[in-house]
Amino acid sequence: MELGAGTGRDARFFSGHGSRVRGVEIALEPHEAARSSDAREGRSWEITPGDALAYLDALPGRSVDAVYSNMFFNMDFDEIEHWALFAAVQRCLRPRGLHLYSVRATSDPWFGRGRRLGPDRYEMEPGGITLHFFSRPYADRLGRVGFAPVRRAEVDEGEAEFPIRLLYVIDRATADPGRSPRLGGLGRSAR
């Protein structure tokens, strides 16, 4: 499963390597749902328009082998929304399932630019995109909702005029989900 799947670029890649991929993308209109099922090529993927948390909440528990996202968690989510999303991912994953994601790191050259909206969150320009950058300790803290860390690595990517630094994270779902002290009785995020 892919969160923030866009038009399906990564879904097509994974399906081309034998995975059946489902995904969700809030920016798609319902008529833009992307789908491919070509048995001759072994490809099967589907991107559904909608909200990621609602999509995860609608899935049966322990029904997914892996959840993947590429810079999805950098979007304008605050910490409470991150806790809710990570808890929903953990609930959907089978025991020992993988949560694989990349995020822009706090060591990114763009970190700290723009208007500060909260811890590690910046509006890049007035009325523009807001990014939530991740530190390794923040990724570790979010993983406490029922994940065991497998790997963390920071990698430079992008072009010379637009460099970015990503934190790649791989966590494995544990059989016993943790409980975030931040969620308490708060309930689900509106996102």
N, C-alpha and C positions, 0 to 999 in steps of 0.2 A: 504494500500500500504506500502511496505517496501523498504527502500533504503539501499543498501549494504547488500542484502539478503543472500549472500553466497550460500550454496546449499539448502537452504530452511528450516532450523531447526525451526526458529521462525514462518515462514509461515505455516508450518505443525501444529504447536501448535495452532495458531490463527484459522486456518481452522477447526481444531478439536473441536473448541468451537463455531462453527457456522458462522465464517466470511469467506467471499470470498476475497482472498488475491492475489494481483498482486505485483510483486517486480522486482527490477533491481539489477544486480551485474556485475561490470566491469571485474572481474577476470574470469568469465565463458567464454569459447569459444562458438560460436554459436551452435555447436553440443551438448553442455552440458546443454542446456536449460532444466530446471526442471519443471515438470508439474504433477499435480494430479487432477483428477476429479472423485470422487467416490460418486455418488448421494446416494447410500445406507448408507454411513457413514456421509453424509452431508459435505464432504470435497471438497474444491475447491481452488487450489492455482497454481500460475504460476510465475516462475522466468525467466526473460528475460536477456540475456547478453547485456550489453551496458553501456553507460555513464549516470549517474543519471540526470544531468542537461538536456541533450538531451531528455531523457525519459520523464521527467516532462514537458518540453516545448512542447512535442508532444501530451500531454493529453489535452482534452477539459477543459476549465476553469470551476471551481466550480463543478467538477465531482467526487470528492473523499471525503469520510466521515472521514478518518483518515490516517495520514502518520506516520509511525513508523521507528525508526532505533536504532540499538544497536552499539554504538561506531563508527558509520559511519563518523560522523563529526569530529572525532579525527584524521582522515587520513590527508594526506599532502595537506590540503586546507589552503590558506591564508585568511585574513579577507574579501577581495573583493569577493573571491569565495564563502565564507560562505554567504555573503549578497545576491549574485545571487541565491544560492541554497534555502535560506529561502524565498526569494521573489517568486521563482518558486513553492515552497511548498504552500505558501499562496494563490497563484493564482489558484492552483488545488483544494484546499479545499473548500467544501461547507461552507457557513456562519455557524459559531459555530462548524465547524469540528475541530478535535483534531490533534495537532502535538505533538507526544510523542517520546522522544529520551533520550538515555543515552550517556554520554561522560565521559572520564577521567577528573577528576577535577584538578584544580591547587593545591589542597591539597593532591593529589596523591603522594605516596612516590617516584615515578619515575619522578615527575616534577622537571625540572632543570638539569636533567642528560643529558649527551651528548653534542653535539654542538648546540648552540643556532642559529636558523635561522631567528627568528623574535619574536614578542611578543607572549609568551607562546607556541612557536613552537621549537621542539628540534629533531635533528637527533640522534637517540638513539645510533648508532654506525656508523662509517664511511661506507657509501654505504648501510646502513641499513634503517629500517623503520623510518619515521618521524611522530611524533605525535604533534597534536595541542591540548593542554589542555584548558579546559574551566573554567572560574570563573563565579560565579553567575552574576556579573555585565555584563560580556560579553554575557551570555545567554539572559539577559534582553535587552541588546542593540540590539541583533539580532532579538529579538521578536518585535521590533518596526516596522517591515515591515508589520504589520497588524495582530498582535496577542495580546490577553489579557492573562497575566500569570494566570495559575490555580494552579500549585504546583511546588516547587523546593525542592529537598531533596538530601543530600549527604549520601552515603551508602558505607561501607567497604565490599569488595568482594575479591575473589581470595583465593589462598592457602597461608599458613604461609610463604613459601619461595618465593612467588610471589604475595604479597598483592597489591591490586589496590583500589582506591577510586573513585567511580562514582558519577556524578551529574545526577540525574534523573529530567527531565523537562517535564512538561505538559503545553502546551499553547493551547488556543482556538482561531480559526480564527475569526476575526471581519468582519463585512460586508464592512467596508471601509479600504482597505489596506493602510498601511502607506507608506512613501517614505523614503528610506535610503539616507541620504546625501552622503554616500560613493559611491552609484551607479551613481548618477548624470547622465551625458550623456555617461557614460563609456560603456554601452552595456553589453553583456553577456560575461561571463568567457569562456575561451577556454576549460575548463575542461568538 
